[in-house]
Amino acid sequence: MIGGARSSGSVSSGGSTHSSCRTLCVPECIVDKRRKAVVGPSYSSLEIAEELASVVAKKAFAFGVQIVDEMLNAEDRHGQAGLIQNPHLATQDSTPPSEKKQKVIGRYGDCTQQKPPAIKKPESEQRLSAIPITALHNVVNDTVKGVKYNASGVPVLMNSDTGTTKALEFQRKGDDIDRSETINVELISDAENSSVEIIPWSYGIDISCGDPARKKAFELTDPNLSFEVVGPNFEYKIGQRIGMAVYRNYEFDFMSTGENDIYANNGWDRSLSKDDILQVFGPDHSVSTCIYTGVITQLSSDGKTFGHDINTYKGCSGAIVFLLDKNQDGLIADDDAGKAIAIHVGCGPRSTKMNIAFTVRHLLVAEASGSPSLNLGNKRQAGS
């Protein structure tokens, strides 16, 4: 449970729970049921090299926040999140390990008499500032079928590799969505601009960032847990091969609707069996991150969004989209493989064959003073 209230779902280090995204999650879609999840520990795949898969798998974070309706019934909203490195923001010194050890010994007595708990050593000695990031719609209040749901709890992130669970505040958490923020996402599928799809997106630039992790003793500053972002001059192109590392520690809900033709939670057609779906998305309660792959299929003219064909389920929104290292056919520089390029947010309300992501190429902006700012462009979006 998140925040201690009764809930049907959980972002925790264990427990068997069902996805509760039927209450408040944007639509998602299976684009190609023939494409299977890449699941550890070996991460053998024709789409991504084992070395890169092992690296990005450590960077996946499950996201959860408690939501309550007007009758104060509580449940959890599930999603994904990640960390992006901010090279413009210096890390901060914190309590040296030796002093921390003395505090632990003082609490538990002489270590020769009583063994204190082990002090976790970060995997990397290097430390980098990192910014938590997810989809804005994961953290705001919203109304579904006439019922308002408020994001009442503190968002929780859980890392699939380390088991680390952190409660973090995010910008605009608990805000009401103003429908005037709706933008039209205009996606073009070819160079001649002959095929254009316009998708209204209710949340504007659908990205929210949390408070930066800067203290060197904070495990989130371990660069093994965060993504480097592509440079501001990176060029998005149709056909670039992309992936998402996603962590799910709960079961899918395979209850059917009254019509018995679709699964109620995700809206999957019942022609897909449970085994089919678990082949696409990986096993329930997977101890390893699952990696889903695809390509960029459409682009917006302003460079802020793109369409893609990665298979997704309700609870994938907020996942970081990164570049794969195989079969790029010269569409990216080799050293951009594994870097973050976008945040996945869902599929359009009328689209069944395309998912949408908001780009992060210009997210980090170094101002003349040397201090960073977040270039989100959202209404009421506070700076970091």
RACORCOR-V766406 format. One record per run of one state. SS is the DSSP state (h for helix, s for strand, l for the rest). FROM is the first residue (numbers start at 1). TO is the last residue. If there is no record, write none. Layout:
ss = <SS;SS>
from = <FROM;FROM>
to = <TO;TO>
This chain:
ss = <l;s;l;s;l;h;l;s;l;s;l;s;l;h;l;s;l;s;l;h;l;s;l;s;l;s;l;s;l;s;l;s;l;h;l;s;l;s;l;s;l;s;l;s;l;h;s;h;l;s;l;s;l;s;l;s;l;s;l;s;l;s;l;h;l;s;l;s;l;s;l;h;l;s;l;s;l;s;l;s;l>
from = <1;18;19;38;40;50;58;61;69;74;86;92;93;97;109;127;128;130;135;136;139;141;145;147;152;156;160;165;168;170;171;176;177;179;182;183;189;196;202;208;211;213;214;215;216;219;222;223;226;227;228;229;230;241;247;251;252;256;257;262;264;269;270;274;282;290;300;305;309;320;324;334;337;340;348;355;360;364;367;372;375>
to = <17;18;37;39;49;57;60;68;73;85;91;92;96;108;126;127;129;134;135;138;140;144;146;151;155;159;164;167;169;170;175;176;178;181;182;188;195;201;207;210;212;213;214;215;218;221;222;225;226;227;228;229;240;246;250;251;255;256;261;263;268;269;273;281;289;299;304;308;319;323;333;336;339;347;354;359;363;366;371;374;384>
